[in-house]
Structure formats: C-alpha cells, structure tokens
C-alpha cells in the first residue's frame, strides 16, 4: 500500500464507515455500515468483559473539584479538557469537565460503596464517549476530539498482589480480543515518562500500521493506591484494620476499528474478519430474461439455510450489473460471495468467492451449503490472522546499535534494541533518534549486550518506532 494515509481516508468514505464532514474538527458521524462494524466489535468486547465484570454507566460531567483532586492525573489532561461554564444563560458556580477519561467520575462513588473487604473486588466497565481537545493534526478514528467508542474497565482490590494479577487478566482479555479481530500486536511496559498519569506502571498494546508507524490500541494500568488515597477508597480488612484499596483500569477506543481496517485492507478496499463483518456472505443472484424466478427462489432457500445456522447474510437484488455488485462488496469487505445464475442452476452448482484469497470455488447445490460456508468463514478468519502476524514479523528488526535507527524506521520498520532502562538515557535516545520508545518488550533479560547509548549493561529488550 503505497500511500496508506490517503488509502485510509478514502476507504472510510467509500466504504461508508464514517463521515468526517461534521462541522467540528476531530468529530465524525458513524454511518450505518460503519456503525454495524462498531457494533460487532463491541459485542466481542462485551462478551469477554461480561465474564467477570459488570457493565455500568456514569455521568458525562465531572465537577472541577473532583477532577482537580488527583494532581498528577489532571496534569496529564489539563490541556485537553473541555469545560462547561454555563447552564443556559447562567454562569455556573463550579466549572464542569466533560470527561477526558472516567477515573475522577467513578472513584468518588467507589469511596461511598467500599466499606469492608467483603465489598471487594469491584470490577466494572462502561462504553461511553470521551472528549479531549486534541491540538495536533486530527485523523479520523486515530486522533480525534470525540472518542465515540471508549470502552474502559475499572477494578478495586484488597491487595497489591490481587491488583497485579488483575493487570495480567486484563492483558489476557485483550489478547483474546485482538486475536478474534485478527490484529497482530506488540505488548510492552511503557517507559516511566509515558505511563498513565497516576499509575504505578502501564502495559500497552501497539500494532504496526501499513506505513510502519505504530498505533497504541489498548492499555492496562496498575494504579496501586494512588487514586484510593486521593478519593478515600478505604476498607476494613480481615484484621479489622482500615487500609487503602488497590486499583487497576484498562481501555480501548475507536483506534481498534482503525487497526482492523488497516491490518486487513488492501487495494480493493476493506477486508473484514467474519466476526467483524456486518454480513458474512453476500448472495448475488445473476438474473437474465429466462430463469430469473427459479434463481431467486433458490437464492432465498440458500439464504434461509445459512441464517438458520446463525450466519449473517445479505442478498443483493439491485437492478445493476453483477460486476458492479462484485466491486461494491469487495470494497466493503464481505468475507464470502455466493453467485448463482440460470446456467449454474441448470448444472446444479454455484460459485463461492473468497474476499481474502480471491479464490472461486464451484460447489454442488446438493452439498450442505451452510456447512461449507461455515467452514470457509473459519478458514478466512485463520488466514487473515496468520497473514497479519506474518506481516508484523517482517516489520520488526533487532539491532545492537541505533546508529541508523531513523533511516531504518523510515523504511517501515520497528526496532527492538537492548536498553539499560535508565530514564535519562531513554529520553536522550528518543531525542537523538527523533523516535518514540514504546516500552520494554522483554524485562530483566540475561545478556552480554550493552545499551547502545550509554554503554551500560543492557537489562531489557525495548521497542522504538514512529508513532501515531
């Protein structure tokens, strides 16, 4: 893909995913087809989180007093907050922040609910929109002012060990989530200067986009007792002593959908994994003057048999040329296509077309078509996933020196390098290379390698790249 940025903007428009012409910069409208993709993505997310989390919904507005309580946290967002200053014509006594994220909305309530160790753990999540006054160049779904799909989980625990274990659980949940979407990912522990404001440490998922830049697609934060001390979230332990709770939070955003589009798309348009596609197969009756009624009747019969197996089906009966229909559904990324014309019907066969490989498979109408389609959908899903991981592997190089790091990254690569882990050294590396250290990919390794910047013994394998 020669010009990914241009391709990405074109596909959002041509495949009718979003319309970015809303009259506020950095805000877009989800169109019906895009909304169905979003809906399918969130179904996968909710099914995973519902195993041990409760879905909730908190208010959009946060009193300035609550937002300001956690100084470290608000400092990370202070330049991005939208403020409500008036109710109608009347100036408010206290400004209200439109949530940039929800810690300061949720945690005052946790302090009311938590009294004893028997109240713990709390595991909640919500799917909401958040607002950040993004001052950099905005990009649809990637860098926006309204995050319309902000899915965040927040947990409260009675021990540091339990919170650390929940971080690992969050990581495993997101692995499963991205595996279902067929998105390849890198996991790293963010450097101390890039962790979530107020967190003890941040674990992050990044994916490598077609242009070689990385996109952060999920984060998992161990908050320790930072917010509990600020918002007085205390509990009585088994020994009848009061102590502060331990917390974690983790979230995803619209970027997940951007990553799925970028990961699987090609010059023909979208390629959607079966679980993500609004419709998993498009039936295209090829109608001529003779035999049209029989073809339509058979297509309807096939449609019912597929739907009975839980497969999402659409039948394109538009009065246009079949070639235009093929083009449209290739653009929109439907995984499979079913073609049937009068000659096919006379020969008792139909054609199944795969969007991923372009393969056309002749299949007998006497076969169990629903079973055949189900098997093919699984094959498509596995192929998209393995292709995504293979592409990522090609883009990662491990270097002993960062001498030509910028040039290598400009070729679309992400670099693994041996690092001492020192903050001053890391910041100097970023400044000199004009790149971002994503974080530690492998921690406390045993190696005789030296840090390429300061020459001290290396302790970690870290990742460095250009980022969105």
C-alpha positions in Angstrom: 0.0 0.0 0.0 2.0 3.0 -1.3 0.1 5.9 0.3 -1.6 4.4 3.4 -2.9 7.8 4.7 -4.7 8.5 1.5 -6.0 5.0 1.3 -7.3 5.1 4.8 -9.2 8.3 4.4 -10.6 7.1 1.0 -11.8 3.8 2.5 -13.6 5.4 5.4 -15.6 7.5 2.9 -16.0 5.0 0.0 -17.0 2.0 2.2 -19.4 4.3 4.1 -17.9 3.9 7.5 -17.9 7.4 8.9 -18.5 10.9 7.5 -15.8 13.4 8.7 -17.6 16.5 7.5 -19.3 17.2 10.8 -18.7 20.9 11.5 -16.4 20.4 14.5 -12.8 19.4 13.8 -12.0 15.9 15.1 -15.6 14.7 15.3 -17.3 12.4 12.9 -20.6 10.7 12.2 -20.8 6.9 12.2 -22.7 5.8 9.1 -24.9 2.7 9.1 -22.4 0.3 7.7 -19.6 1.6 9.9 -21.9 1.5 12.9 -22.6 -2.2 12.3 -18.8 -2.8 12.3 -18.5 -0.9 15.5 -21.5 -2.8 17.0 -19.9 -6.2 16.1 -16.6 -5.0 17.7 -18.3 -4.1 20.9 -20.2 -7.4 21.0 -16.9 -9.2 21.1 -15.6 -6.8 23.7 -18.7 -7.1 25.9 -18.8 -10.9 25.7 -15.3 -11.0 27.0 -15.7 -8.5 29.8 -19.1 -9.8 30.9 -17.4 -13.0 32.1 -16.3 -11.2 35.3 -17.2 -7.5 35.0 -20.4 -5.6 35.5 -21.4 -3.1 32.8 -22.3 0.3 34.2 -22.8 3.9 33.0 -21.5 7.0 34.8 -22.4 10.7 34.1 -20.5 12.6 31.4 -19.9 15.7 33.5 -17.2 15.8 36.3 -17.1 18.7 38.9 -13.9 20.6 38.7 -13.2 19.9 42.4 -13.2 16.1 41.7 -11.1 16.4 38.6 -8.6 18.6 40.4 -8.2 16.2 43.4 -5.7 14.0 41.7 -2.9 16.4 40.7 -0.7 14.0 38.7 -3.7 12.7 36.8 -5.2 16.0 35.9 -1.8 17.4 34.8 -1.8 14.7 32.1 -5.0 16.0 30.7 -5.2 19.7 31.7 -4.5 21.0 28.2 -7.2 18.6 26.7 -10.2 19.2 28.9 -13.4 20.7 27.6 -15.3 22.8 30.2 -19.0 23.6 30.7 -19.1 27.0 32.3 -22.8 27.9 31.8 -26.2 26.4 32.4 -28.3 28.2 29.9 -27.5 31.9 30.3 -26.4 31.5 34.0 -22.7 31.1 34.8 -22.1 28.0 36.9 -20.6 28.3 40.4 -18.3 25.5 39.6 -17.0 24.5 36.2 -17.9 21.0 34.9 -15.4 19.0 32.9 -16.6 16.9 30.0 -14.9 13.6 30.8 -11.5 13.1 29.2 -11.5 9.7 31.0 -13.6 8.5 33.9 -11.4 7.9 37.0 -12.5 11.1 38.6 -16.1 10.4 37.8 -16.2 6.8 39.1 -13.8 6.9 42.1 -15.8 9.2 44.3 -18.6 6.7 44.0 -16.3 3.8 44.9 -15.4 5.6 48.1 -19.1 5.5 49.1 -19.6 1.8 48.2 -16.4 0.3 49.6 -16.6 -0.3 53.4 -15.2 -3.8 54.1 -13.1 -6.4 52.4 -16.3 -8.3 51.6 -17.2 -5.5 49.2 -14.2 -6.3 47.1 -13.3 -6.9 44.4 -15.3 -4.4 42.3 -15.0 -5.0 38.6 -16.9 -2.6 36.3 -16.8 -1.4 32.8 -18.6 1.1 30.6 -18.7 2.0 26.9 -19.0 5.8 26.5 -17.8 8.8 24.5 -15.0 10.9 25.9 -13.8 14.3 24.8 -10.2 15.7 24.5 -9.2 19.0 23.0 -6.7 17.4 20.6 -4.4 20.2 19.3 -2.3 18.0 17.0 -3.4 17.1 13.4 -6.6 15.1 13.8 -7.1 11.8 11.9 -10.5 10.0 11.8 -10.7 7.1 14.3 -7.0 7.6 15.2 -6.6 11.1 16.7 -9.9 12.7 17.4 -11.6 15.2 19.8 -14.6 12.9 20.5 -13.7 9.3 21.2 -17.0 7.7 20.4 -16.1 4.2 21.4 -14.2 4.5 24.7 -14.5 1.1 26.5 -13.0 1.2 29.9 -12.8 -1.2 32.8 -12.1 -0.2 36.4 -11.4 -2.6 39.3 -10.8 -2.3 43.0 -9.0 -4.9 45.1 -7.9 -5.6 48.7 -4.2 -6.3 48.0 -1.3 -5.3 45.7 -0.9 -8.9 44.6 -4.6 -9.1 43.5 -4.3 -5.8 41.6 -1.1 -7.1 39.8 -3.0 -10.3 38.9 -5.9 -8.3 37.5 -3.4 -6.5 35.2 -2.4 -9.9 33.9 -6.1 -10.8 33.5 -6.6 -7.5 31.5 -3.7 -8.4 29.2 -5.1 -11.9 28.6 -8.6 -10.4 27.8 -7.1 -8.0 25.3 -5.0 -10.8 23.7 -8.2 -12.8 23.2 -10.0 -9.7 21.9 -7.4 -8.8 19.3 -7.0 -12.4 18.3 -10.7 -12.5 17.4 -10.2 -9.4 15.3 -7.1 -10.9 13.6 -5.0 -7.9 14.7 -1.3 -8.6 15.4 0.1 -6.7 18.4 3.2 -5.8 20.4 3.0 -5.7 24.2 5.3 -3.5 26.2 5.7 -1.9 29.6 5.6 1.8 28.9 8.6 3.9 30.0 8.1 5.8 33.2 7.7 9.1 31.4 5.0 7.7 29.2 2.9 5.8 31.7 -0.7 6.8 32.5 -0.8 9.8 34.9 -1.1 8.4 38.4 -0.4 4.8 37.5 2.4 2.7 39.1 3.0 1.2 35.6 1.3 0.9 32.3 1.2 -2.1 29.9 0.3 -1.3 26.3 -0.7 -3.0 23.1 0.5 -1.5 19.8 0.0 -2.6 16.3 2.2 -1.8 13.3 0.3 0.1 10.6 0.9 -0.4 6.9 3.2 2.6 6.8 5.4 1.3 9.6 4.1 3.6 12.3 2.8 2.1 15.4 -0.7 2.7 16.8 -1.5 2.2 20.5 -4.7 0.2 20.6 -5.1 -0.7 24.3 -3.6 0.0 27.7 -3.7 -1.7 31.1 -2.7 0.3 34.1 -1.8 -0.7 37.7 -2.9 2.3 39.7 -1.7 1.0 43.0 -3.2 3.1 45.9 -2.7 6.5 44.2 -6.4 7.2 43.5 -7.6 5.4 46.6 -5.6 7.8 48.7 -7.0 10.8 46.8 -10.6 9.7 46.8 -10.5 8.0 50.3 -11.4 4.5 49.0 -10.7 2.5 52.1 -11.9 -0.8 53.5 -11.8 -2.7 56.8 -9.5 -5.8 56.3 -9.9 -9.2 58.0 -7.9 -8.0 60.9 -10.4 -5.1 61.4 -7.8 -2.5 60.3 -8.5 0.2 57.7 -6.4 0.4 54.6 -6.5 2.0 51.2 -7.7 -0.2 48.3 -5.6 -1.1 45.2 -6.9 -0.4 41.7 -6.5 -1.1 38.0 -8.0 0.3 34.9 -7.8 -0.7 31.2 -9.4 0.5 28.0 -9.7 0.6 24.2 -11.0 3.2 21.8 -12.1 3.8 18.2 -8.5 3.0 17.3 -9.3 -0.7 17.5 -11.6 -0.3 14.4 -8.9 1.8 12.7 -6.4 -1.0 13.3 -8.7 -3.7 12.0 -9.4 -1.7 8.8 -5.6 -1.0 8.3 -4.5 -4.5 9.2 -6.7 -6.4 6.7 -7.4 -3.8 4.0 -5.9 -3.9 0.5 -6.1 -2.0 -2.7 -9.6 -3.4 -3.4 -10.9 -1.9 -0.1 -11.9 -3.4 3.2 -11.3 -7.0 4.2 -13.3 -7.8 7.3 -12.8 -10.8 9.6 -16.1 -12.8 9.7 -16.8 -11.8 13.3 -16.5 -8.2 12.5 -18.3 -8.0 9.1 -21.9 -6.8 9.3 -22.8 -9.5 6.8 -20.6 -12.6 6.4 -21.8 -13.6 3.0 -23.4 -11.8 0.1 -25.7 -13.7 -2.2 -25.7 -12.3 -5.7 -28.5 -13.8 -8.0 -27.4 -13.4 -11.6 -30.7 -12.7 -13.4 -31.3 -12.8 -17.1 -34.6 -12.8 -19.0 -35.0 -16.5 -18.6 -34.8 -18.5 -15.4 -34.9 -15.5 -13.1 -37.7 -16.7 -10.9 -36.0 -20.1 -10.3 -32.7 -18.5 -9.5 -34.3 -16.1 -7.0 -36.3 -19.0 -5.4 -33.1 -21.0 -4.9 -31.2 -18.0 -3.6 -33.9 -17.4 -1.0 -33.8 -21.0 0.0 -30.0 -20.8 0.5 -30.3 -17.6 2.4 -32.8 -19.2 4.9 -30.5 -22.3 5.4 -27.5 -20.0 6.1 -29.4 -17.8 8.5 -30.7 -20.9 10.3 -27.0 -21.7 11.1 -26.5 -18.3 12.5 -24.6 -16.9 9.5 -25.2 -13.2 8.7 -26.5 -13.0 5.1 -27.5 -10.3 2.6 -28.9 -10.7 -0.8 -28.1 -8.1 -3.4 -31.1 -7.7 -5.7 -30.3 -4.3 -7.0 -31.1 -3.8 -10.7 -27.5 -3.2 -11.7 -24.8 -5.3 -13.5 -23.3 -8.2 -11.5 -19.8 -6.8 -11.9 -20.8 -3.6 -10.1 -22.2 -5.7 -7.2 -18.9 -7.7 -7.0 -17.0 -4.4 -6.9 -19.2 -2.9 -4.2 -18.9 -5.9 -1.8 -15.2 -6.3 -2.4 -14.9 -2.7 -1.4 -17.0 -3.2 1.7 -15.0 -6.4 2.7 -17.7 -9.0 2.9 -15.7 -12.3 3.6 -17.7 -14.5 1.1 -19.8 -14.1 -2.0 -22.3 -16.6 -3.4 -23.1 -16.4 -7.1 -25.9 -18.2 -8.8 -27.2 -17.8 -12.4 -29.6 -19.8 -14.6 -26.8 -21.8 -16.2 -25.3 -22.6 -12.7 -28.8 -23.7 -11.6 -29.2 -26.0 -14.6 -25.8 -27.6 -13.8 -26.8 -27.8 -10.1 -23.8 -25.7 -9.0 -23.0 -22.3 -7.5 -19.8 -20.3 -7.1 -18.4 -19.3 -3.6 -15.9 -16.5 -3.8 -13.4 -15.7 -1.0 -12.6 -12.0 -0.4 -9.2 -12.8 1.2 -7.7 -15.0 -1.4 -9.8 -14.2 -4.5 -10.4 -17.9 -4.9 -13.6 -19.0 -6.6 -15.0 -22.4 -5.5 -17.5 -24.3 -7.5 -19.9 -26.1 -5.1 -22.7 -28.6 -5.8 -26.2 -27.4 -4.7 -26.7 -30.9 -3.3 -24.0 -30.2 -0.7 -24.7 -28.8 2.7 -24.1 -25.2 1.7 -24.4 -23.8 5.2 -21.8 -26.3 6.5 -19.5 -25.4 3.6 -19.9 -21.6 4.2 -19.3 -22.1 7.9 -16.0 -24.0 7.2 -14.9 -21.3 4.7 -15.6 -18.5 7.2 -13.3 -20.2 9.7 -10.6 -20.6 7.0 -10.9 -16.9 6.1 -10.6 -15.9 9.8 -7.5 -18.0 10.3 -5.9 -16.8 7.1 -6.4 -13.1 7.9 -4.9 -13.7 11.4 -1.9 -15.6 10.2 -1.3 -13.0 7.4 -1.4 -10.2 9.9 1.1 -11.8 12.2 3.4 -12.6 9.3 3.4 -9.0 8.1 4.2 -7.8 11.6 7.2 -10.2 11.9 8.6 -8.8 8.6 8.5 -5.3 10.0 10.5 -5.9 13.3 14.3 -5.8 13.3 16.6 -6.3 16.3 19.7 -4.1 16.4 22.7 -3.8 18.6 23.2 -0.2 17.6 20.8 2.7 16.9 23.3 4.4 14.6 20.9 4.5 11.6 17.6 4.0 13.6 15.7 6.8 11.9 16.6 5.6 8.4 15.5 2.0 9.2 12.3 3.2 10.7 11.7 5.4 7.6 11.7 2.1 5.7 8.6 1.0 7.6 10.4 -1.0 10.4 10.0 -1.2 14.2 13.3 -1.7 16.1 14.0 -3.9 19.0 17.1 -2.8 20.9 19.0 -3.6 24.1 18.5 -1.0 26.7 19.8 -0.3 30.2 16.3 1.0 31.3 17.6 4.3 32.6 15.1 7.2 32.1 17.7 9.8 31.3 19.3 7.5 28.7 15.9 6.7 27.2 14.9 10.3 26.8 18.2 11.0 25.2 17.7 8.1 22.7 14.3 9.5 21.8 15.6 13.0 21.3 18.6 12.0 19.2 16.7 9.5 17.0 13.5 11.6 16.9 11.6 8.4 17.6 9.5 7.1 20.5 10.4 4.3 22.8 7.2 2.2 23.0 8.5 0.4 26.1 10.1 -2.7 27.4 9.1 -5.8 25.4 11.2 -8.2 27.4 12.2 -7.3 31.0 15.3 -8.3 33.0 16.9 -10.4 30.3 20.2 -12.1 30.7 22.6 -10.9 28.0 26.1 -9.6 27.5 24.8 -6.8 25.2 25.4 -3.2 26.1 23.0 -0.2 25.9 23.8 1.5 22.5 23.6 5.0 24.0 25.3 4.9 27.4 27.3 1.6 27.1 26.0 0.2 30.4 24.9 -3.4 30.6 21.5 -4.0 29.0 18.7 -5.1 31.2 15.8 -5.1 28.7 14.7 -5.5 25.1 12.8 -2.4 24.2 10.9 -1.2 21.2 11.4 2.1 19.3 9.3 3.4 16.4 7.5 6.2 14.8 4.1 6.5 16.4 0.7 8.0 15.6 
